[in-house]
Amino acid sequence: MEMSFRWYGEDDPVTLENIRQIPTMKGIVTAIYDVPVGEVWSRERIQELKAQVENAGLKISVIESVPVHEDIKLGRPTRDRLIDNYIQTIKNLAAEGIDTICYNFMPVFDWTRTDLAYEYPDGSNALIFDEEVSKKMDPVNGELSLPGWDSSYTKDEMKAIMDAYAEVDEEKLWEHLEYFIKRIIPEAEAVGVKMAIHPDDPPYSIFGLPRIITGLDSVERFVKLYDSKSNGITLCVGSYASDPKNDVLAISRRAFELDRVNFVHARNIKLEEGKSFKESAHPSEYGSIDMYEVVKMCHEFNFQGAIRPDHGRMIWGETGRPGYGLYDRALGATYLSGLYEAVQKNNRK
């Protein structure tokens, strides 16, 4: 298990120098953020990013993410050219020694929360999802917005893409995902790259859009699309646990048994009424996930990939990118490493 940390590039208030000082920290999870979705990441840009990270005494553990163009998800005629570009980016990353790529297949919206700065009684701030608030939000009218929304869409463009998805149900989205997977995975496998699909966040439909990477059944179905270690998942325990119907430990165990866990996000959440939840501190006592059991599984199955403390509260007066401050994620990293050391030593007895 290799400890890693998300870094958003030079604009990130959390610097590589900050990250390097976190005990047990080995790797960086990052991306190239200014290349338009669907275009190829050049080797020169990848080399620049890699050198920047390595000059700080770290290494790139995972690229998170190479975004999937909406035309691919919608199954439009333009998808073949876009998939060709995606494959070339995989090859370019592999040529620079980067072997794990996280991505998602969520229509239109990425991770979605209704409040970026919910205040806990102790004064810390966290991301939350309030089901009732989300029901009042309308992405087409633009009267309200959510943190995971793509602000690059105009009102007319948003209406057009939402109308396009009205013709795509879950089964059709599965078809489009299968087409994508059967194109990219043989190429990734050939150059030694492990792909890691991130679950939908939260793992159920929002705004009438289909979402398909949502729980145990979908993990089982997904890995059957192409039988290869390169066709794996990001085990984001916080995302899967956000649906109260999911048994996140059962999902984790099955994914490890299938040897398809290529990346781990360790985030804790506290389930509330209905499908509402609050992101919490990482230790088990603060959330609904037994993080000790998650880390124990990483040891049991000899997981050698990257794990990162996913999202954190804003504490000690810190301001910055919501969910991605330094202090609480650093506490999470040391907590996870402490759990792993305890599991290791206990198993030597």
Contacts in CASP RR format, 6 or more apart in sequence:
PFRMAT RR
TARGET T0000
AUTHOR 0000-0000-0000
METHOD contacts of the structure
MODEL  1
MEMSFRWYGEDDPVTLENIRQIPTMKGIVTAIYDVPVGEVWSRERIQELK
AQVENAGLKISVIESVPVHEDIKLGRPTRDRLIDNYIQTIKNLAAEGIDT
ICYNFMPVFDWTRTDLAYEYPDGSNALIFDEEVSKKMDPVNGELSLPGWD
SSYTKDEMKAIMDAYAEVDEEKLWEHLEYFIKRIIPEAEAVGVKMAIHPD
DPPYSIFGLPRIITGLDSVERFVKLYDSKSNGITLCVGSYASDPKNDVLA
ISRRAFELDRVNFVHARNIKLEEGKSFKESAHPSEYGSIDMYEVVKMCHE
FNFQGAIRPDHGRMIWGETGRPGYGLYDRALGATYLSGLYEAVQKNNRK
1 264 0 8 1.000
1 295 0 8 1.000
1 298 0 8 1.000
1 299 0 8 1.000
1 303 0 8 1.000
1 304 0 8 1.000
1 305 0 8 1.000
1 307 0 8 1.000
1 340 0 8 1.000
2 26 0 8 1.000
2 27 0 8 1.000
2 61 0 8 1.000
2 304 0 8 1.000
2 305 0 8 1.000
2 306 0 8 1.000
2 307 0 8 1.000
3 22 0 8 1.000
3 24 0 8 1.000
3 25 0 8 1.000
3 26 0 8 1.000
3 27 0 8 1.000
3 306 0 8 1.000
3 307 0 8 1.000
3 308 0 8 1.000
3 333 0 8 1.000
3 336 0 8 1.000
3 337 0 8 1.000
4 25 0 8 1.000
4 26 0 8 1.000
4 27 0 8 1.000
4 28 0 8 1.000
4 29 0 8 1.000
4 61 0 8 1.000
4 62 0 8 1.000
4 306 0 8 1.000
4 307 0 8 1.000
4 308 0 8 1.000
5 19 0 8 1.000
5 22 0 8 1.000
5 25 0 8 1.000
5 27 0 8 1.000
5 28 0 8 1.000
5 29 0 8 1.000
5 308 0 8 1.000
5 309 0 8 1.000
5 329 0 8 1.000
5 333 0 8 1.000
6 28 0 8 1.000
6 29 0 8 1.000
6 30 0 8 1.000
6 64 0 8 1.000
6 308 0 8 1.000
6 310 0 8 1.000
6 324 0 8 1.000
6 329 0 8 1.000
7 14 0 8 1.000
7 16 0 8 1.000
7 19 0 8 1.000
7 28 0 8 1.000
7 29 0 8 1.000
7 30 0 8 1.000
7 53 0 8 1.000
8 14 0 8 1.000
8 30 0 8 1.000
8 33 0 8 1.000
8 321 0 8 1.000
8 324 0 8 1.000
9 30 0 8 1.000
9 33 0 8 1.000
12 321 0 8 1.000
12 324 0 8 1.000
13 320 0 8 1.000
13 321 0 8 1.000
13 325 0 8 1.000
13 326 0 8 1.000
14 321 0 8 1.000
14 324 0 8 1.000
14 325 0 8 1.000
14 326 0 8 1.000
16 28 0 8 1.000
16 52 0 8 1.000
16 53 0 8 1.000
16 56 0 8 1.000
16 57 0 8 1.000
16 58 0 8 1.000
17 56 0 8 1.000
18 326 0 8 1.000
19 25 0 8 1.000
19 28 0 8 1.000
19 56 0 8 1.000
19 58 0 8 1.000
19 326 0 8 1.000
20 56 0 8 1.000
20 57 0 8 1.000
20 58 0 8 1.000
22 330 0 8 1.000
22 333 0 8 1.000
22 334 0 8 1.000
23 333 0 8 1.000
23 334 0 8 1.000
23 337 0 8 1.000
24 333 0 8 1.000
24 334 0 8 1.000
24 337 0 8 1.000
25 58 0 8 1.000
25 333 0 8 1.000
26 58 0 8 1.000
26 59 0 8 1.000
26 61 0 8 1.000
27 53 0 8 1.000
27 58 0 8 1.000
27 59 0 8 1.000
27 60 0 8 1.000
27 61 0 8 1.000
27 306 0 8 1.000
28 53 0 8 1.000
28 58 0 8 1.000
28 59 0 8 1.000
28 60 0 8 1.000
28 61 0 8 1.000
29 60 0 8 1.000
29 61 0 8 1.000
29 62 0 8 1.000
29 63 0 8 1.000
29 64 0 8 1.000
29 102 0 8 1.000
29 306 0 8 1.000
29 308 0 8 1.000
30 49 0 8 1.000
30 53 0 8 1.000
30 60 0 8 1.000
30 63 0 8 1.000
30 64 0 8 1.000
31 63 0 8 1.000
31 64 0 8 1.000
31 65 0 8 1.000
31 66 0 8 1.000
32 41 0 8 1.000
32 45 0 8 1.000
32 46 0 8 1.000
32 49 0 8 1.000
35 41 0 8 1.000
35 45 0 8 1.000
37 67 0 8 1.000
37 68 0 8 1.000
37 69 0 8 1.000
38 67 0 8 1.000
38 69 0 8 1.000
38 82 0 8 1.000
38 85 0 8 1.000
38 86 0 8 1.000
39 85 0 8 1.000
40 85 0 8 1.000
40 88 0 8 1.000
40 89 0 8 1.000
40 92 0 8 1.000
41 66 0 8 1.000
41 89 0 8 1.000
41 92 0 8 1.000
41 93 0 8 1.000
42 92 0 8 1.000
43 92 0 8 1.000
43 95 0 8 1.000
43 96 0 8 1.000
46 92 0 8 1.000
46 93 0 8 1.000
46 96 0 8 1.000
46 98 0 8 1.000
47 96 0 8 1.000
49 60 0 8 1.000
50 60 0 8 1.000
50 96 0 8 1.000
50 98 0 8 1.000
53 59 0 8 1.000
53 60 0 8 1.000
60 98 0 8 1.000
61 100 0 8 1.000
61 305 0 8 1.000
61 306 0 8 1.000
62 100 0 8 1.000
62 101 0 8 1.000
62 102 0 8 1.000
62 196 0 8 1.000
62 263 0 8 1.000
62 306 0 8 1.000
62 308 0 8 1.000
63 93 0 8 1.000
63 98 0 8 1.000
63 100 0 8 1.000
63 101 0 8 1.000
63 102 0 8 1.000
64 101 0 8 1.000
64 102 0 8 1.000
64 263 0 8 1.000
65 101 0 8 1.000
65 102 0 8 1.000
65 103 0 8 1.000
65 104 0 8 1.000
65 198 0 8 1.000
66 86 0 8 1.000
66 89 0 8 1.000
66 90 0 8 1.000
66 93 0 8 1.000
66 101 0 8 1.000
66 103 0 8 1.000
67 103 0 8 1.000
68 86 0 8 1.000
68 103 0 8 1.000
68 104 0 8 1.000
68 105 0 8 1.000
68 180 0 8 1.000
69 79 0 8 1.000
69 82 0 8 1.000
70 107 0 8 1.000
70 108 0 8 1.000
70 161 0 8 1.000
71 78 0 8 1.000
71 79 0 8 1.000
71 82 0 8 1.000
72 79 0 8 1.000
72 82 0 8 1.000
72 83 0 8 1.000
72 86 0 8 1.000
72 176 0 8 1.000
72 180 0 8 1.000
73 105 0 8 1.000
73 107 0 8 1.000
73 168 0 8 1.000
73 173 0 8 1.000
73 176 0 8 1.000
73 177 0 8 1.000
74 164 0 8 1.000
74 165 0 8 1.000
74 168 0 8 1.000
74 176 0 8 1.000
75 176 0 8 1.000
75 179 0 8 1.000
79 176 0 8 1.000
79 179 0 8 1.000
79 180 0 8 1.000
83 180 0 8 1.000
83 183 0 8 1.000
83 184 0 8 1.000
86 184 0 8 1.000
87 183 0 8 1.000
87 184 0 8 1.000
87 187 0 8 1.000
90 101 0 8 1.000
90 184 0 8 1.000
90 187 0 8 1.000
90 188 0 8 1.000
90 191 0 8 1.000
90 193 0 8 1.000
90 195 0 8 1.000
91 187 0 8 1.000
91 191 0 8 1.000
93 101 0 8 1.000
93 193 0 8 1.000
94 188 0 8 1.000
94 191 0 8 1.000
94 192 0 8 1.000
94 193 0 8 1.000
95 191 0 8 1.000
98 193 0 8 1.000
99 192 0 8 1.000
99 193 0 8 1.000
99 194 0 8 1.000
100 193 0 8 1.000
100 194 0 8 1.000
100 196 0 8 1.000
100 262 0 8 1.000
100 263 0 8 1.000
100 305 0 8 1.000
100 306 0 8 1.000
101 188 0 8 1.000
101 193 0 8 1.000
101 194 0 8 1.000
101 195 0 8 1.000
101 196 0 8 1.000
102 196 0 8 1.000
102 197 0 8 1.000
102 198 0 8 1.000
102 234 0 8 1.000
102 263 0 8 1.000
103 195 0 8 1.000
103 196 0 8 1.000
103 197 0 8 1.000
103 198 0 8 1.000
104 110 0 8 1.000
104 197 0 8 1.000
104 198 0 8 1.000
104 199 0 8 1.000
104 200 0 8 1.000
104 201 0 8 1.000
104 213 0 8 1.000
105 173 0 8 1.000
105 177 0 8 1.000
105 180 0 8 1.000
105 197 0 8 1.000
105 212 0 8 1.000
105 213 0 8 1.000
106 200 0 8 1.000
106 201 0 8 1.000
106 211 0 8 1.000
107 165 0 8 1.000
107 168 0 8 1.000
107 173 0 8 1.000
107 209 0 8 1.000
107 210 0 8 1.000
107 211 0 8 1.000
108 139 0 8 1.000
108 150 0 8 1.000
108 161 0 8 1.000
108 162 0 8 1.000
108 165 0 8 1.000
108 209 0 8 1.000
109 139 0 8 1.000
109 146 0 8 1.000
109 148 0 8 1.000
109 149 0 8 1.000
109 150 0 8 1.000
109 206 0 8 1.000
109 207 0 8 1.000
109 209 0 8 1.000
110 148 0 8 1.000
110 150 0 8 1.000
110 201 0 8 1.000
111 147 0 8 1.000
111 148 0 8 1.000
111 201 0 8 1.000
111 239 0 8 1.000
112 129 0 8 1.000
112 134 0 8 1.000
112 146 0 8 1.000
112 147 0 8 1.000
112 148 0 8 1.000
112 149 0 8 1.000
112 201 0 8 1.000
112 202 0 8 1.000
112 206 0 8 1.000
113 127 0 8 1.000
113 128 0 8 1.000
113 129 0 8 1.000
113 146 0 8 1.000
113 147 0 8 1.000
113 148 0 8 1.000
114 128 0 8 1.000
114 129 0 8 1.000
114 130 0 8 1.000
114 133 0 8 1.000
114 134 0 8 1.000
114 137 0 8 1.000
114 146 0 8 1.000
115 127 0 8 1.000
115 128 0 8 1.000
115 130 0 8 1.000
115 133 0 8 1.000
116 125 0 8 1.000
116 127 0 8 1.000
116 147 0 8 1.000
116 322 0 8 1.000
116 323 0 8 1.000
117 125 0 8 1.000
117 126 0 8 1.000
117 314 0 8 1.000
117 322 0 8 1.000
118 125 0 8 1.000
118 126 0 8 1.000
118 127 0 8 1.000
118 128 0 8 1.000
118 278 0 8 1.000
119 125 0 8 1.000
120 126 0 8 1.000
120 313 0 8 1.000
124 281 0 8 1.000
124 313 0 8 1.000
124 314 0 8 1.000
124 315 0 8 1.000
124 328 0 8 1.000
125 313 0 8 1.000
125 314 0 8 1.000
126 278 0 8 1.000
126 279 0 8 1.000
126 280 0 8 1.000
126 312 0 8 1.000
126 313 0 8 1.000
126 314 0 8 1.000
126 323 0 8 1.000
127 147 0 8 1.000
127 278 0 8 1.000
127 279 0 8 1.000
127 311 0 8 1.000
127 322 0 8 1.000
127 323 0 8 1.000
128 276 0 8 1.000
128 277 0 8 1.000
128 278 0 8 1.000
128 279 0 8 1.000
129 202 0 8 1.000
129 242 0 8 1.000
129 275 0 8 1.000
129 276 0 8 1.000
129 277 0 8 1.000
130 276 0 8 1.000
131 273 0 8 1.000
131 274 0 8 1.000
131 275 0 8 1.000
131 276 0 8 1.000
132 276 0 8 1.000
134 146 0 8 1.000
134 206 0 8 1.000
136 144 0 8 1.000
137 143 0 8 1.000
137 144 0 8 1.000
137 145 0 8 1.000
137 146 0 8 1.000
137 207 0 8 1.000
138 144 0 8 1.000
138 207 0 8 1.000
139 145 0 8 1.000
139 146 0 8 1.000
139 149 0 8 1.000
139 158 0 8 1.000
139 162 0 8 1.000
139 207 0 8 1.000
140 155 0 8 1.000
140 158 0 8 1.000
140 159 0 8 1.000
140 162 0 8 1.000
141 155 0 8 1.000
142 155 0 8 1.000
142 158 0 8 1.000
145 151 0 8 1.000
147 322 0 8 1.000
153 161 0 8 1.000
162 207 0 8 1.000
162 209 0 8 1.000
165 209 0 8 1.000
165 210 0 8 1.000
168 176 0 8 1.000
168 210 0 8 1.000
169 210 0 8 1.000
170 210 0 8 1.000
170 211 0 8 1.000
170 212 0 8 1.000
172 210 0 8 1.000
173 210 0 8 1.000
173 212 0 8 1.000
174 212 0 8 1.000
174 221 0 8 1.000
177 212 0 8 1.000
177 222 0 8 1.000
177 225 0 8 1.000
178 225 0 8 1.000
181 225 0 8 1.000
181 226 0 8 1.000
181 231 0 8 1.000
182 225 0 8 1.000
182 226 0 8 1.000
184 195 0 8 1.000
185 195 0 8 1.000
185 226 0 8 1.000
185 228 0 8 1.000
185 230 0 8 1.000
185 231 0 8 1.000
186 226 0 8 1.000
186 228 0 8 1.000
188 194 0 8 1.000
188 195 0 8 1.000
188 230 0 8 1.000
189 228 0 8 1.000
189 229 0 8 1.000
189 230 0 8 1.000
192 230 0 8 1.000
193 230 0 8 1.000
194 229 0 8 1.000
194 230 0 8 1.000
194 232 0 8 1.000
194 262 0 8 1.000
194 263 0 8 1.000
195 230 0 8 1.000
195 231 0 8 1.000
195 232 0 8 1.000
195 262 0 8 1.000
196 232 0 8 1.000
196 233 0 8 1.000
196 234 0 8 1.000
196 262 0 8 1.000
196 263 0 8 1.000
197 213 0 8 1.000
197 222 0 8 1.000
197 232 0 8 1.000
197 233 0 8 1.000
197 234 0 8 1.000
198 213 0 8 1.000
198 233 0 8 1.000
198 234 0 8 1.000
198 236 0 8 1.000
198 239 0 8 1.000
198 265 0 8 1.000
199 213 0 8 1.000
199 214 0 8 1.000
199 215 0 8 1.000
199 233 0 8 1.000
199 234 0 8 1.000
199 236 0 8 1.000
199 239 0 8 1.000
199 240 0 8 1.000
200 211 0 8 1.000
200 212 0 8 1.000
200 213 0 8 1.000
200 214 0 8 1.000
200 239 0 8 1.000
201 236 0 8 1.000
201 239 0 8 1.000
201 242 0 8 1.000
202 239 0 8 1.000
202 242 0 8 1.000
202 243 0 8 1.000
202 275 0 8 1.000
202 277 0 8 1.000
203 211 0 8 1.000
203 213 0 8 1.000
203 214 0 8 1.000
203 215 0 8 1.000
203 239 0 8 1.000
203 240 0 8 1.000
203 242 0 8 1.000
203 243 0 8 1.000
203 246 0 8 1.000
204 211 0 8 1.000
204 214 0 8 1.000
204 243 0 8 1.000
204 275 0 8 1.000
205 211 0 8 1.000
212 218 0 8 1.000
213 219 0 8 1.000
213 222 0 8 1.000
213 233 0 8 1.000
214 243 0 8 1.000
214 246 0 8 1.000
215 240 0 8 1.000
215 243 0 8 1.000
215 246 0 8 1.000
215 251 0 8 1.000
216 246 0 8 1.000
216 247 0 8 1.000
216 250 0 8 1.000
216 251 0 8 1.000
216 254 0 8 1.000
219 233 0 8 1.000
219 251 0 8 1.000
219 254 0 8 1.000
219 255 0 8 1.000
219 258 0 8 1.000
219 260 0 8 1.000
220 254 0 8 1.000
222 231 0 8 1.000
222 232 0 8 1.000
222 233 0 8 1.000
223 231 0 8 1.000
223 232 0 8 1.000
223 233 0 8 1.000
223 258 0 8 1.000
223 260 0 8 1.000
225 231 0 8 1.000
229 259 0 8 1.000
229 260 0 8 1.000
229 262 0 8 1.000
231 260 0 8 1.000
232 260 0 8 1.000
232 261 0 8 1.000
232 262 0 8 1.000
233 255 0 8 1.000
233 260 0 8 1.000
233 261 0 8 1.000
233 262 0 8 1.000
233 263 0 8 1.000
234 262 0 8 1.000
234 263 0 8 1.000
234 264 0 8 1.000
234 265 0 8 1.000
235 251 0 8 1.000
235 252 0 8 1.000
235 255 0 8 1.000
235 261 0 8 1.000
235 263 0 8 1.000
235 264 0 8 1.000
235 265 0 8 1.000
236 264 0 8 1.000
236 265 0 8 1.000
236 267 0 8 1.000
236 310 0 8 1.000
237 248 0 8 1.000
237 252 0 8 1.000
237 264 0 8 1.000
237 265 0 8 1.000
237 266 0 8 1.000
237 267 0 8 1.000
237 268 0 8 1.000
237 289 0 8 1.000
237 291 0 8 1.000
237 294 0 8 1.000
238 248 0 8 1.000
238 265 0 8 1.000
238 267 0 8 1.000
238 268 0 8 1.000
238 269 0 8 1.000
238 289 0 8 1.000
238 310 0 8 1.000
239 265 0 8 1.000
239 267 0 8 1.000
240 246 0 8 1.000
240 248 0 8 1.000
240 251 0 8 1.000
240 252 0 8 1.000
241 248 0 8 1.000
241 269 0 8 1.000
241 271 0 8 1.000
241 288 0 8 1.000
241 289 0 8 1.000
242 269 0 8 1.000
242 271 0 8 1.000
242 275 0 8 1.000
242 277 0 8 1.000
243 275 0 8 1.000
244 271 0 8 1.000
244 274 0 8 1.000
244 275 0 8 1.000
248 289 0 8 1.000
248 294 0 8 1.000
249 290 0 8 1.000
249 293 0 8 1.000
249 294 0 8 1.000
249 297 0 8 1.000
252 261 0 8 1.000
252 294 0 8 1.000
252 297 0 8 1.000
253 297 0 8 1.000
255 261 0 8 1.000
256 297 0 8 1.000
256 300 0 8 1.000
256 301 0 8 1.000
256 303 0 8 1.000
257 301 0 8 1.000
259 301 0 8 1.000
261 301 0 8 1.000
261 303 0 8 1.000
262 305 0 8 1.000
263 305 0 8 1.000
263 306 0 8 1.000
263 307 0 8 1.000
264 294 0 8 1.000
264 298 0 8 1.000
264 303 0 8 1.000
264 305 0 8 1.000
264 306 0 8 1.000
264 307 0 8 1.000
264 308 0 8 1.000
265 307 0 8 1.000
265 308 0 8 1.000
265 310 0 8 1.000
266 282 0 8 1.000
266 291 0 8 1.000
266 294 0 8 1.000
266 295 0 8 1.000
266 307 0 8 1.000
266 308 0 8 1.000
266 309 0 8 1.000
266 310 0 8 1.000
266 332 0 8 1.000
266 336 0 8 1.000
267 279 0 8 1.000
267 282 0 8 1.000
267 309 0 8 1.000
267 310 0 8 1.000
267 311 0 8 1.000
267 312 0 8 1.000
268 279 0 8 1.000
268 280 0 8 1.000
268 281 0 8 1.000
268 282 0 8 1.000
268 283 0 8 1.000
268 284 0 8 1.000
268 286 0 8 1.000
268 287 0 8 1.000
268 288 0 8 1.000
268 289 0 8 1.000
268 291 0 8 1.000
269 277 0 8 1.000
269 278 0 8 1.000
269 279 0 8 1.000
269 280 0 8 1.000
269 287 0 8 1.000
269 288 0 8 1.000
269 289 0 8 1.000
270 277 0 8 1.000
270 278 0 8 1.000
270 279 0 8 1.000
270 280 0 8 1.000
270 286 0 8 1.000
270 287 0 8 1.000
270 288 0 8 1.000
271 277 0 8 1.000
271 288 0 8 1.000
272 278 0 8 1.000
277 288 0 8 1.000
279 311 0 8 1.000
279 312 0 8 1.000
279 313 0 8 1.000
279 323 0 8 1.000
280 286 0 8 1.000
280 287 0 8 1.000
280 313 0 8 1.000
281 287 0 8 1.000
281 312 0 8 1.000
281 313 0 8 1.000
281 328 0 8 1.000
281 331 0 8 1.000
281 332 0 8 1.000
282 291 0 8 1.000
282 309 0 8 1.000
282 312 0 8 1.000
282 328 0 8 1.000
282 331 0 8 1.000
282 332 0 8 1.000
282 335 0 8 1.000
282 336 0 8 1.000
283 291 0 8 1.000
283 335 0 8 1.000
284 290 0 8 1.000
284 291 0 8 1.000
284 292 0 8 1.000
291 335 0 8 1.000
291 336 0 8 1.000
291 339 0 8 1.000
292 339 0 8 1.000
292 343 0 8 1.000
295 336 0 8 1.000
295 339 0 8 1.000
295 340 0 8 1.000
295 343 0 8 1.000
296 339 0 8 1.000
296 343 0 8 1.000
297 303 0 8 1.000
298 307 0 8 1.000
298 340 0 8 1.000
299 340 0 8 1.000
299 343 0 8 1.000
299 344 0 8 1.000
299 347 0 8 1.000
307 336 0 8 1.000
308 333 0 8 1.000
309 329 0 8 1.000
309 330 0 8 1.000
309 332 0 8 1.000
309 333 0 8 1.000
309 335 0 8 1.000
309 336 0 8 1.000
311 323 0 8 1.000
311 324 0 8 1.000
311 329 0 8 1.000
312 323 0 8 1.000
312 324 0 8 1.000
312 325 0 8 1.000
312 328 0 8 1.000
312 329 0 8 1.000
312 332 0 8 1.000
313 323 0 8 1.000
313 328 0 8 1.000
314 320 0 8 1.000
314 322 0 8 1.000
314 323 0 8 1.000
314 325 0 8 1.000
314 328 0 8 1.000
315 327 0 8 1.000
315 328 0 8 1.000
316 327 0 8 1.000
318 325 0 8 1.000
318 326 0 8 1.000
318 327 0 8 1.000
323 329 0 8 1.000
END
